[in-house]
Amino acid sequence: MPRLPTRSADIQPGAISGGRRAGADDTGVVDFAPVARTVQGVAEQQMNLLEENESRKVLVQQAEIRAKYAKRLDEAATSGEELGKIREELDADLSRVSENLSTRKGLETAQMHAANTGAVFDNQANNIAVTRATLEARVEGAKFLNSTGAILSSNPGYLPQAEQDVDAFVATLARVPPEKRAAIAADLKNNLNVAAAMRQAQIDPDGTIAAVKGGQYNLDPTQRLQIEREAEREKRAQEADRERVKLEARREEAEKVDIARGEMLDGIIKGKVRWADIRDNPAFAGPQGANAKKELFLMMEARNKEMASGEKKSNPVVERNLWMAIHAPDGDPRKIYSATPIFEAVQRGDINTATANQLNAMVANQKDENNRTIGSHMNGAMATVGRALSQDPKYLGRPDVVAAIQLDYQDRVNKKVASLRAAKVDPLEAFNPDSKEYVGSPQFIQGSVNRITGNAQRPVQDPASTPVGQTFVDPNGVTRVMTKELKAALAKTTPGTTGNW
């Protein structure tokens, strides 16, 4: 094998270095490392500054975008604007934020905050969508409730099927959260139970109260109490209605009886009615008719007696008192509303049948409001005249004369009212102090006083000469009515003697 040539050199002894690395001065070469490091530091600083600026701008723009779309969503919550369209506009704005970015940090910041902004938007938009869906479900639920409630109003037994319909309806609310669907279902079923119970309370109050207390309806405590009260109120109302029907039937019967009784009584006075006409009158077929037939039968008997023995004059005091009672104001304990007291007076012999017929007509007329008004005014005028006469010493102890004056006054007032009506003049003018037709003037009242006292003050020397039906003062100073029996008895006494009074 060939050998490589070897070389040798002599090394001179010199100073030994202490281990220092040779520098540029030792080698004679220029060192650019510090410059490079400086340049690199400056570049890094510029890059950092650019990144910070871009990041800051991204943050500001993202904040503005978030505020902008938060407001848009708030407005959309009430305006109903389509949320997908707003999301598209948001994505476009977020994309424009990244368009002019040149640094990695700026892009990363934009991407991160765009994702956060989108998440915030989606969360708020989702809440709005849920709210919208829930509200829409509530609206549709109200329509469902109205329709189904209408069925329950006519058929409360439909309730079990109605509750199944609720479940089917709620199952269609896919966009509504489960807990809200459950709340909607519970609310609908509760309202349907209330509607069914309310209607059932109107149909069967007692049964409904028992059902509510037995827990057959889905009701809260307040609603149970409400239904029970409604059932109790309905129960009372139905009882009141049944009673009202009975009372109305009685009123109608009484009205028919009063009309027929008046017609029959008038016929009795005129001699045109026979017992068969009364007995077979359909108006007297009811319970109240039996009493009317009895009264009319007694009136026929009384009228027959009058025709046989001559009609006696009615007691003016009794006649006046009955008149005042008929025209007394409502609520006055003296007020009479039927002819019964009149017929009783005939049975006692206090008034004749002709007077009873007149008084009975007044009772009937009181049912007419116009006649009630006239009667009220006449009652006041009669009372005024009666008080004035009773306080006059000339009439003390002479109630028959006072009553006779009042009855004459009442008869003249009736004629005045009738004449005003015939002349198409308001009959209330008779009670107007400013009217020339006023019946309360001293002159008008004095006319009745003169008419009665002219007869009353004529002395009757012999009671036996008093006509049947006329009044006279007996030897004891008592005012009496001459009867046929009394006149016959007086004819048997010696003239000028007092007889057995």
C-alpha positions as CSV (number, residue, x, y, z in Angstrom):
1,M,0.0,0.0,0.0
2,P,1.4,3.4,-0.8
3,R,2.0,5.9,2.0
4,L,1.0,9.5,2.2
5,P,3.8,12.0,2.5
6,T,4.3,13.5,5.9
7,R,5.1,17.2,6.8
8,S,6.7,18.8,9.8
9,A,7.0,22.3,11.1
10,D,8.6,24.0,13.9
11,I,6.4,25.8,16.3
12,Q,7.9,28.7,18.1
13,P,7.1,29.2,21.7
14,G,4.8,32.2,22.3
15,A,2.3,33.6,24.7
16,I,-0.5,31.2,25.7
17,S,-4.1,32.7,25.4
18,G,-6.3,32.3,28.4
19,G,-9.0,30.5,26.5
20,R,-10.7,33.7,24.9
21,R,-12.5,33.1,21.7
22,A,-11.0,35.0,18.8
23,G,-12.8,38.1,18.0
24,A,-13.1,40.1,14.8
25,D,-10.1,42.0,15.8
26,D,-8.1,38.8,16.1
27,T,-9.3,37.5,12.7
28,G,-9.8,40.8,10.9
29,V,-13.5,39.9,10.0
30,V,-16.6,42.3,10.6
31,D,-19.4,40.9,13.0
32,F,-23.0,41.7,11.8
33,A,-24.8,39.6,14.4
34,P,-25.8,42.6,16.7
35,V,-27.2,44.4,13.7
36,A,-29.2,41.4,12.7
37,R,-30.6,41.0,16.2
38,T,-31.6,44.7,16.3
39,V,-33.3,44.5,13.0
40,Q,-35.0,41.3,14.1
41,G,-36.2,43.0,17.3
42,V,-37.5,45.9,15.4
43,A,-39.4,43.7,13.1
44,E,-40.9,41.7,15.9
45,Q,-42.0,44.9,17.6
46,Q,-43.6,46.1,14.4
47,M,-45.4,42.8,14.0
48,N,-46.5,42.8,17.6
49,L,-47.8,46.3,17.2
50,L,-49.7,45.4,14.0
51,E,-51.2,42.4,15.6
52,E,-52.3,44.4,18.6
53,N,-53.8,47.1,16.4
54,E,-55.7,44.5,14.3
55,S,-56.9,42.6,17.4
56,R,-58.1,45.9,19.0
57,K,-59.9,46.9,15.8
58,V,-61.5,43.4,15.7
59,L,-62.6,43.7,19.3
60,V,-64.2,47.1,18.7
61,Q,-65.9,46.0,15.5
62,Q,-67.1,42.8,17.1
63,A,-68.5,44.8,20.0
64,E,-70.3,47.1,17.6
65,I,-71.7,44.2,15.7
66,R,-72.9,42.5,18.8
67,A,-74.6,45.6,20.0
68,K,-76.1,46.2,16.5
69,Y,-77.6,42.7,16.3
70,A,-78.6,42.5,19.9
71,K,-80.8,45.6,19.2
72,R,-82.0,43.9,16.0
73,L,-83.1,40.9,17.9
74,D,-84.8,43.0,20.5
75,E,-86.8,44.7,17.8
76,A,-87.5,41.4,16.1
77,A,-88.9,40.0,19.3
78,T,-91.8,42.4,19.0
79,S,-91.9,43.0,15.2
80,G,-91.8,39.4,14.2
81,E,-88.9,39.9,11.7
82,E,-87.6,36.6,10.2
83,L,-84.5,35.6,12.3
84,G,-82.7,33.6,9.5
85,K,-82.4,36.8,7.4
86,I,-80.9,38.6,10.4
87,R,-78.4,35.8,10.9
88,E,-77.3,36.0,7.2
89,E,-76.7,39.8,7.7
90,L,-74.7,39.0,10.8
91,D,-72.5,36.5,9.0
92,A,-71.8,39.0,6.2
93,D,-70.8,41.7,8.7
94,L,-68.5,39.2,10.5
95,S,-66.9,38.2,7.2
96,R,-66.1,41.8,6.4
97,V,-64.2,42.1,9.7
98,S,-61.7,39.5,8.5
99,E,-61.3,40.8,5.0
100,N,-58.4,43.3,5.6
101,L,-56.6,41.5,8.4
102,S,-52.9,40.5,7.7
103,T,-51.8,39.1,11.0
104,R,-52.2,35.7,12.4
105,K,-53.3,37.0,15.7
106,G,-55.8,39.4,14.1
107,L,-57.4,36.6,12.1
108,E,-57.4,34.3,15.2
109,T,-59.1,37.1,17.2
110,A,-61.6,37.7,14.5
111,Q,-62.4,34.0,14.2
112,M,-62.8,33.5,18.0
113,H,-65.0,36.5,18.6
114,A,-67.0,35.8,15.4
115,A,-67.8,32.4,16.9
116,N,-68.7,34.0,20.3
117,T,-70.8,36.6,18.6
118,G,-72.6,33.9,16.6
119,A,-73.2,31.8,19.7
120,V,-74.6,34.8,21.6
121,F,-76.8,35.6,18.6
122,D,-78.0,32.1,18.2
123,N,-78.8,31.8,21.9
124,Q,-80.9,35.0,21.9
125,A,-82.5,34.1,18.6
126,N,-83.3,30.6,19.9
127,N,-85.0,32.2,23.0
128,I,-87.0,34.5,20.7
129,A,-88.0,31.5,18.5
130,V,-89.1,29.6,21.6
131,T,-91.1,32.5,22.8
132,R,-92.7,32.9,19.4
133,A,-93.5,29.3,19.2
134,T,-94.9,29.4,22.8
135,L,-97.0,32.5,22.0
136,E,-98.3,30.9,18.8
137,A,-99.1,27.8,20.8
138,R,-101.0,29.9,23.3
139,V,-103.0,31.6,20.6
140,E,-103.8,28.4,18.9
141,G,-104.6,26.9,22.3
142,A,-107.0,29.8,23.0
143,K,-108.8,29.0,19.7
144,F,-108.8,25.3,20.6
145,L,-110.2,26.2,24.1
146,N,-113.0,28.3,22.6
147,S,-114.1,25.7,20.2
148,T,-113.9,22.8,22.6
149,G,-115.4,25.0,25.4
150,A,-118.4,25.6,23.2
151,I,-119.0,21.9,22.9
152,L,-118.7,21.5,26.7
153,S,-121.3,24.4,27.1
154,S,-123.9,22.2,25.5
155,N,-122.5,18.8,26.5
156,P,-120.3,18.8,29.6
157,G,-120.1,15.0,29.3
158,Y,-117.6,15.5,26.4
159,L,-114.9,16.4,29.0
160,P,-112.9,13.1,28.8
161,Q,-112.7,13.3,25.0
162,A,-111.8,17.0,25.3
163,E,-108.8,16.1,27.5
164,Q,-107.6,13.6,24.9
165,D,-107.9,16.3,22.3
166,V,-105.7,18.5,24.4
167,D,-102.9,15.8,24.4
168,A,-103.2,15.5,20.6
169,F,-103.0,19.2,20.2
170,V,-100.0,19.7,22.4
171,A,-98.1,16.9,20.6
172,T,-98.1,19.1,17.5
173,L,-96.1,21.8,19.2
174,A,-92.6,20.6,18.2
175,R,-90.9,23.9,18.5
176,V,-92.1,24.4,22.1
177,P,-89.9,23.1,24.9
178,P,-91.3,20.0,26.7
179,E,-91.8,21.8,30.0
180,K,-93.8,24.6,28.2
181,R,-95.9,22.0,26.4
182,A,-96.7,20.3,29.7
183,A,-97.7,23.7,31.1
184,I,-99.9,24.5,28.1
185,A,-101.6,21.1,28.4
186,A,-102.2,21.5,32.1
187,D,-103.7,25.0,31.6
188,L,-106.0,23.8,28.8
189,K,-107.3,20.8,30.7
190,N,-107.9,22.9,33.7
191,N,-109.9,25.5,31.8
192,L,-111.9,22.8,30.1
193,N,-112.7,21.3,33.5
194,V,-113.9,24.6,34.7
195,A,-116.1,25.1,31.7
196,A,-117.6,21.6,32.0
197,A,-118.2,22.0,35.7
198,M,-119.8,25.4,35.2
199,R,-122.2,24.1,32.7
200,Q,-122.9,21.0,34.8
201,A,-123.7,23.3,37.7
202,Q,-126.5,24.8,35.6
203,I,-127.9,21.5,34.7
204,D,-127.6,19.6,38.0
205,P,-126.5,21.9,40.9
206,D,-126.7,19.2,43.6
207,G,-124.9,16.6,41.5
208,T,-122.2,19.1,40.6
209,I,-121.5,20.0,44.2
210,A,-121.1,16.3,45.1
211,A,-118.9,15.8,42.1
212,V,-116.6,18.7,42.9
213,K,-116.3,17.7,46.5
214,G,-115.5,14.2,45.3
215,G,-112.6,15.4,43.2
216,Q,-114.1,14.4,39.8
217,Y,-112.9,17.6,38.2
218,N,-109.4,18.9,37.8
219,L,-109.7,22.1,39.8
220,D,-107.6,24.1,42.2
221,P,-109.1,25.0,45.6
222,T,-110.3,28.4,44.5
223,Q,-112.0,27.0,41.4
224,R,-113.7,24.3,43.5
225,L,-115.1,27.0,45.8
226,Q,-116.2,29.0,42.8
227,I,-118.0,26.1,41.2
228,E,-119.7,25.2,44.4
229,R,-120.9,28.8,44.8
230,E,-122.1,28.8,41.2
231,A,-124.0,25.6,41.8
232,E,-125.6,27.0,45.0
233,R,-126.5,30.2,43.2
234,E,-128.0,28.3,40.3
235,K,-129.9,26.1,42.7
236,R,-131.5,29.2,44.3
237,A,-132.1,30.7,40.9
238,Q,-133.9,27.7,39.6
239,E,-136.0,27.5,42.8
240,A,-136.8,31.2,42.4
241,D,-137.7,30.7,38.8
242,R,-140.1,27.9,39.6
243,E,-141.6,30.1,42.3
244,R,-141.9,33.0,39.8
245,V,-143.7,30.7,37.4
246,K,-146.2,29.7,40.1
247,L,-146.7,33.3,41.1
248,E,-147.1,34.5,37.6
249,A,-149.7,31.7,37.0
250,R,-151.5,32.9,40.1
251,R,-151.3,36.5,39.0
252,E,-152.7,35.6,35.6
253,E,-155.4,33.6,37.2
254,A,-156.2,36.4,39.7
255,E,-156.4,38.9,36.8
256,K,-158.8,36.7,34.8
257,V,-160.9,36.2,38.0
258,D,-161.0,39.9,38.7
259,I,-162.1,40.7,35.2
260,A,-164.7,38.0,35.2
261,R,-165.9,38.9,38.7
262,G,-166.3,42.5,37.7
263,E,-168.3,41.5,34.6
264,M,-170.5,39.1,36.6
265,L,-171.1,41.6,39.3
266,D,-172.1,44.3,36.9
267,G,-174.4,41.7,35.2
268,I,-176.0,40.9,38.6
269,I,-176.7,44.5,39.3
270,K,-178.3,44.8,35.8
271,G,-180.2,41.6,36.1
272,K,-178.5,40.0,33.1
273,V,-176.4,37.2,34.8
274,R,-177.8,33.9,36.1
275,W,-176.1,31.4,38.4
276,A,-175.2,29.1,35.6
277,D,-173.2,32.0,33.9
278,I,-171.1,32.2,37.1
279,R,-170.8,28.5,37.8
280,D,-169.7,27.6,34.3
281,N,-167.4,30.6,33.7
282,P,-163.9,29.2,32.6
283,A,-162.2,32.0,34.4
284,F,-163.4,30.5,37.7
285,A,-162.0,27.0,37.0
286,G,-158.9,27.6,39.1
287,P,-158.4,27.7,42.9
288,Q,-159.1,31.4,43.1
289,G,-162.2,31.0,41.1
290,A,-164.0,29.0,43.8
291,N,-163.9,32.0,46.3
292,A,-165.0,34.4,43.5
293,K,-168.1,32.2,42.8
294,K,-168.9,32.1,46.5
295,E,-168.7,35.9,46.7
296,L,-170.8,36.4,43.6
297,F,-173.4,33.9,44.9
298,L,-173.7,36.0,48.1
299,M,-174.0,39.2,45.9
300,M,-176.8,37.6,44.0
301,E,-178.6,36.9,47.2
302,A,-178.0,40.4,48.5
303,R,-179.2,41.9,45.2
304,N,-182.4,39.7,45.3
305,K,-183.1,41.0,48.8
306,E,-182.7,44.6,47.7
307,M,-185.0,44.1,44.7
308,A,-187.6,42.5,47.0
309,S,-187.5,45.0,49.8
310,G,-186.1,48.1,48.1
311,E,-182.5,49.1,47.8
312,K,-181.2,50.7,51.0
313,K,-178.7,53.5,51.0
314,S,-175.1,52.6,51.7
315,N,-173.5,53.7,55.0
316,P,-171.6,56.8,53.9
317,V,-168.8,56.2,56.5
318,V,-168.2,52.7,55.3
319,E,-168.4,53.7,51.7
320,R,-165.9,56.5,52.3
321,N,-163.5,54.3,54.2
322,L,-163.5,51.7,51.5
323,W,-162.9,54.4,48.9
324,M,-160.0,55.7,50.9
325,A,-158.5,52.2,51.3
326,I,-158.8,51.5,47.6
327,H,-156.9,54.7,46.7
328,A,-154.4,54.6,49.6
329,P,-150.8,54.7,48.5
330,D,-148.8,51.5,48.2
331,G,-147.4,50.4,51.5
332,D,-150.3,51.9,53.5
333,P,-151.7,49.2,55.8
334,R,-155.2,50.3,54.8
335,K,-154.6,49.6,51.1
336,I,-156.8,47.0,49.6
337,Y,-156.0,45.1,46.4
338,S,-159.0,42.9,46.0
339,A,-162.8,43.1,46.1
340,T,-163.1,40.8,49.2
341,P,-163.5,43.7,51.7
342,I,-166.2,45.2,49.5
343,F,-168.2,41.9,49.4
344,E,-167.8,41.5,53.1
345,A,-169.3,45.0,53.6
346,V,-172.3,43.9,51.5
347,Q,-172.7,40.8,53.6
348,R,-172.7,43.0,56.8
349,G,-175.3,45.2,55.2
350,D,-173.0,48.3,55.3
351,I,-173.2,49.0,51.6
352,N,-175.6,48.0,48.8
353,T,-174.7,46.0,45.8
354,A,-174.7,49.1,43.5
355,T,-172.1,50.7,45.7
356,A,-170.1,47.5,45.8
357,N,-170.1,47.4,42.0
358,Q,-168.8,50.9,41.8
359,L,-166.1,50.2,44.4
360,N,-165.1,47.0,42.7
361,A,-164.6,48.9,39.4
362,M,-162.2,51.2,41.3
363,V,-160.2,48.3,42.5
364,A,-159.8,47.1,39.0
365,N,-158.9,50.6,37.7
366,Q,-156.0,50.8,40.3
367,K,-154.1,48.3,38.2
368,D,-153.7,50.9,35.4
369,E,-150.9,53.3,36.1
370,N,-152.8,56.4,34.9
371,N,-155.8,55.5,37.1
372,R,-153.4,54.9,40.0
373,T,-152.0,58.4,39.6
374,I,-155.5,60.0,39.5
375,G,-156.6,57.9,42.4
376,S,-153.5,58.9,44.4
377,H,-154.3,62.6,43.8
378,M,-158.0,62.1,44.7
379,N,-157.1,60.2,47.9
380,G,-155.0,63.2,48.9
381,A,-157.8,65.6,48.1
382,M,-160.3,63.5,50.0
383,A,-158.1,63.3,53.0
384,T,-157.6,67.1,53.0
385,V,-161.4,67.7,52.9
386,G,-162.0,65.1,55.6
387,R,-159.5,66.7,58.0
388,A,-160.9,70.2,57.4
389,L,-164.5,69.0,58.1
390,S,-163.5,66.9,61.1
391,Q,-162.0,70.0,62.7
392,D,-165.1,72.2,62.1
393,P,-167.2,72.4,65.3
394,K,-170.4,72.1,63.2
395,Y,-169.5,68.5,62.2
396,L,-168.1,67.2,65.5
397,G,-169.8,63.9,66.3
398,R,-171.4,63.8,62.8
399,P,-169.1,61.4,60.9
400,D,-172.0,60.4,58.6
401,V,-172.3,64.0,57.4
402,V,-168.5,64.3,56.9
403,A,-168.5,61.1,54.9
404,A,-171.4,62.2,52.8
405,I,-169.7,65.4,51.9
406,Q,-166.5,63.5,51.0
407,L,-168.4,61.1,48.8
408,D,-170.3,63.9,47.1
409,Y,-166.9,65.6,46.6
410,Q,-165.4,62.4,45.2
411,D,-168.3,62.0,42.8
412,R,-167.9,65.5,41.5
413,V,-164.1,65.1,41.1
414,N,-164.7,61.9,39.2
415,K,-167.1,63.8,36.9
416,K,-164.5,66.6,36.5
417,V,-161.8,64.1,35.5
418,A,-164.1,62.3,33.1
419,S,-165.1,65.7,31.4
420,L,-161.4,66.6,31.1
421,R,-160.6,63.3,29.4
422,A,-163.6,63.7,27.1
423,A,-162.2,67.1,26.1
424,K,-158.7,65.6,25.4
425,V,-157.3,67.6,28.4
426,D,-154.8,66.1,30.8
427,P,-157.0,65.0,33.8
428,L,-154.2,65.9,36.2
429,E,-155.2,69.5,35.5
430,A,-157.9,68.9,38.0
431,F,-155.2,68.7,40.7
432,N,-153.1,71.6,39.5
433,P,-153.5,74.6,41.9
434,D,-152.7,77.0,39.0
435,S,-155.4,75.5,36.7
436,K,-158.9,76.9,36.4
437,E,-160.1,73.2,36.7
438,Y,-158.6,72.8,40.2
439,V,-160.8,70.7,42.4
440,G,-159.0,71.8,45.6
441,S,-160.3,75.4,45.5
442,P,-162.5,76.5,48.5
443,Q,-165.3,77.2,46.0
444,F,-165.3,73.7,44.6
445,I,-165.2,72.1,48.0
446,Q,-167.9,74.4,49.4
447,G,-170.2,73.1,46.6
448,S,-170.3,69.7,48.1
449,V,-170.7,71.1,51.6
450,N,-173.7,73.1,50.5
451,R,-175.2,70.1,48.7
452,I,-175.0,67.8,51.7
453,T,-175.6,70.1,54.6
454,G,-178.6,71.7,52.9
455,N,-180.3,68.3,53.3
456,A,-178.5,67.3,56.5
457,Q,-179.6,70.4,58.4
458,R,-183.3,70.1,57.6
459,P,-184.8,68.9,60.8
460,V,-186.7,65.6,60.7
461,Q,-189.5,66.1,63.2
462,D,-190.7,62.5,62.9
463,P,-188.2,59.6,62.1
464,A,-191.1,57.6,60.8
465,S,-191.4,60.0,57.9
466,T,-187.8,59.4,56.8
467,P,-187.7,57.4,53.5
468,V,-186.1,54.0,53.5
469,G,-182.3,54.4,52.8
470,Q,-182.1,58.0,54.2
471,T,-180.3,58.9,57.4
472,F,-181.9,60.4,60.4
473,V,-181.0,61.2,64.0
474,D,-182.8,59.1,66.5
475,P,-184.0,60.4,69.9
476,N,-180.7,59.4,71.5
477,G,-178.7,61.6,69.0
478,V,-177.4,58.6,67.0
479,T,-177.3,58.9,63.2
480,R,-179.0,55.9,61.7
481,V,-180.2,54.7,58.3
482,M,-183.9,54.1,57.8
483,T,-184.7,50.5,56.9
484,K,-187.9,48.9,55.8
485,E,-188.1,46.9,59.0
486,L,-187.4,50.0,61.2
487,K,-190.0,52.0,59.3
488,A,-192.6,49.3,59.9
489,A,-191.7,49.1,63.6
490,L,-192.0,52.9,63.9
491,A,-195.4,52.8,62.2
492,K,-196.7,50.7,65.1
493,T,-195.5,53.3,67.8
494,T,-197.6,56.2,69.1
495,P,-196.6,59.5,67.3
496,G,-194.6,61.8,69.6
497,T,-193.1,58.9,71.7
498,T,-189.6,57.7,71.6
499,G,-190.4,54.1,71.2
500,N,-187.9,51.3,71.9
501,W,-184.6,52.6,70.4
